[in-house]
Structure formats: C-alpha cells, structure tokens
Amino acid sequence: MTSVIIAFPKPEIARTIRNILIRAGYENVTICATGAQALSRANELSFGVVISAYRFSDMTYYELAKYMPDTFLILLISSKDITREKESKIIRLSMPLQVQSFVTQMRILDERISRLKKEAKDRPKIRSSKERLLIVQAKERLMKEYNLTEEQAHKKLQRLSMDTGKSLITIAKEVL
C-alpha cells in the first residue's frame, strides 16, 4: 500500500487519523508535527500521500505542497474551502472528518499513486554521460568484432540485456 505521512500540528488529531488508516489496512504511516518534518520524510520515500492540516508552526499547506516531491499527493483536511485554483496534487476534505469518505478518498489516492508509479516505471531512463559512453564503446567493439552496423550492434546489446535480464549498462560493461 501507499506510504502515508500525516502532517498535523495537533498530535491527538494525527493519532486519530493514523488509527483510522491502520484499521483500513495502511501500514506505512508516519506522523509529523511540522511541514519541515513532512518534507524530510517525503524525501526519504519514493511515492505517497501526505494528509495535511492547513497551517503548521513553520509553513502552510500551500508551501508544503510547493516543496513536496511530485510523486506525492496531498490530502488537505480543513474546516473551510481554502484550496487555490488548479492544484492538481491537492485534494480537500472538510472537517469534521467522516471516516467512510476519508477511507474512500484514500483508496482513490492509492489508485492515483499506482498510476504515477507505473508512469515513472514506463518512462525511459535518462542515462548519465558516463553510461552513454559505455554503451557507445560497447557498440563500437561489437561493430569491429562482428562487422555490424551501429543499429545492429545496439540491437545485439538490447537482445543480450533482455535475454539475460541484466541492464543495458551491465551488458555494455561485460562486452568491454
């Protein structure tokens, strides 16, 4: 399940939310009292949901959202409608919190996080200049040894990578 950070300055509210989440099957739940703590915890995780109060001692929810990694969604729990226009990663629930609508909203956010993970996985990996150089050198070696074109050498590296289940970089290192 999705990692959850509960960012609430009042510990009793945070504990109540955590207990609801645990009963709903969420296991990776962290409580933070400040925005800075929530940001620090989010940077340690890869994806997740931040359940946020409107204001902390060090920032507001809007500042928290501004600095939060793009792989996190924010569920703002507040007593009035204060969200700004076009905040796609901020979803709002009003107080008093109704448990069923809260759990339903968390399930919806789970689905959105799953889609974000899939999109990130499907996105082509950006290689460093060192990695690109390794691949070029491996292709050049294959081109010389087997009298291949660059395209054929690249396909051979890809085929070896797929057949062995190793990364293209690992195969390039082995070729060299």
Salt bridges, closest charged atoms under 4 A:
GLU44 OE1 - ARG41 NH1 2.90
ASP81 OD1 - ARG92 NE 3.96
ASP122 OD2 - LYS118 NZ 2.81
GLU145 OE2 - ARG141 NE 2.75
GLU150 OE2 - LYS139 NZ 3.04
GLU151 OE2 - LYS155 NZ 3.36
GLU174 OE2 - LYS166 NZ 2.77
